[in-house]
Amino acid sequence: MPGVTSVDLVDRRELLDRLEQYYDAVPRSGARVEDLGPLTLFIREGQGWPFSARPTLGWSGAVSAADVNRVRARQRELGIPESFEWVAATAPALRAAVEQAGLTVHEHPLMVLDPDVPTPAVPEVADGVVVRTVGPDDPVLPSALAVPDLAFAEPGTGGGAAGLAELGEAVRGHASDGSVERAVARILAGLTCVAAAVEDSTALCAGQHQPVGAVSEIVGVGTLPTARRRGLAHAVTAVLVADARSRGVETIFLSAGDDDVARIYARLGFRSVATALIAEPVE
């Protein structure tokens, strides 16, 4: 690769190894683990968003479509989604195996904020909107957990149909499924930080970071579709970065939904370092 030195390659390898250790550690706080050869299955304990299967940490052997289908059979048996997530450069043979098994692969820019990049300033947003972290007893927490669901149901950066009425319905769903109680427990344990852009006691945009030692991933940043194009996701991400660094986190990373979303994060100082892949059955 022109312009890339051996030092750059070593630094990238060390970074990707650090992220793999993080990916393996995070689900273990809320899942039981089944090691299935080259792949590891994380099975969530209780309700909540299911985990995807991942390459087994430290695995250096081959992986085949038969290995993938073995995991898929176990996922079907457990009633959980047949999904796999990995970093292309870390497990280069897995893509061919999952495609031979009949799954569709989606690509997402994997981005890192280097430790020497200044903490981004929180930009000004519309009058009446406050961007802040959300505590365990904060009345905003239910809407901060619900708003990303609506955002990801209408992906992209343009405006959408879902608004406050749909958010209210989603909040009622979270109030009855135990997700608020789980989030409270994780916040109190220091496993999750939630940040939100709040207007009239309602989160219009929210996201989280999940620290493990000196590494944290920013996840689930989503804006209510009718509130897009106001810089809210940018501001929420900046608050999450500031909180992570206040906890001693050195490596902050995320997976962008697509190249348009990646450009938003690039304005905050994130740079693309690899490609994150998600494989799922063809719809």
Secondary structure, DSSP 4 states (H G I P E B T S, - for coil): -TT--HHHHHHHHHHHHHHHHHHHHGGGGSEEEEEETTEEEEEESSSSPPPPBEEPTT--S---HHHHHHHHHHHHHHT----EEEETTTSTTHHHHHHHTTEEEEEEEEEEE-TTSPPPPPPP--TTEEEEEE-TT-TTHHHHHHHHHHHHHS-SSS--S--HHHHHHHHHHHHHTTHHHHHHHHHHTTS-EEEEEEETTEEEEEEEEEEETTEEEEEEEEE-GGG-SSSHHHHHHHHHHHHHHHTT--EEEEE-SSHHHHHHHHTTT-EEEEEEEEEEE--
